[in-house]
């Protein structure tokens, strides 16, 4: 299979299947002498791992990462970093009934038509289980950004909507994100989502979500004006996440309803108090989401990704089998009623990876 690698200078290649013995990745392009330990990676994996509450899959995977190469005496060596996570709680028997059936909304049919074979155990390679390695690679990308730009860099994510229920942005509080199982910045919305997902889960159905990710402390100049646009690469990274169906940067689709005056992020030069020297450029709004002409502006980078409802549901659905017969299917097993919840740390990781890659590319060309 092709296309297992993402990135240009900072790049990673993943391997493994949902119900195989392990999943892993190889990360290339990491500068030497960066402090890195398994604990630096594990803290982010713990945010994504399954089985932490009733609103996610009950598959019990510790997602304990092992560093196999590229680190010596606690520092990166500049060589490829090998990472491995063993699968310890796979239940392949849960998928025996669908070995010859295609789950609607899943990659089963297209994968089978393309390759002539598919691993029906949890989706095999196309399973969201693979995203654990993206989070691991993203943890290393964060270390690269911190090493080159300092601790001012902050990459954060939150859920802003589950099903039809959106947060009240006036109540946005980043401190709330780690205080509820939904990564919600709105405490009241989290309470509503809890009761809503209880009903969804009990009915054997699922719900979609919207994830918002931001990056602060990113300097002006990352990206390129034509084919290496920063926003295009961010969009590609987020659309590559399992179940993603739409991405927007800044105002996104809402920009279509704005006037030119509303959409233009006006600028001012703010002088420093008591100084004859001019200060830094300040933008009066951020409809562009921190990117203009494919190049970062120095403002907060803002992106959102829409995640579809989990396709593995208990409710019976019409489908076909590999012999071309019409049939029905009900997917048993342990599945997320809203896969968007655990998608938050994955989206954070992919944003970090793109930014680390573009930082190294920028410094390679412009110094």
Secondary structure, 3 states (H helix, E strand, C coil): CCCCEEECCCEEEEEECCCCCEEEEEEECCCCCCECCHHHHHHHHHHHCCCCCCCCCCCCCCCCEEECCCEECCEECCCCEEEEEECCCCCHHHHHHHCCECCCCCCHHHHHHHHCCCCCCCCHHHCHHHHHHHHHHHHHHHHHHHHHHCCCCEEEEEEEEECCEECCHHHCCHHHHHHCCCCECCHHHHHHHHHHHHHHHHCCCCCCEEEEEEEECCCCCCECCCCCCHHHHHHHHHHCCCCEEEEEECCHHHHHHCCHHHHCCCEEEECCCCCCCCCEEEECCCCCCCEECCEECCCCEEEEEEECCCCCCCCCEEEEECCCCEEEECCCCCCCCCCHHHHHHHHHHHHHHHHHHHHHHHHHHHC
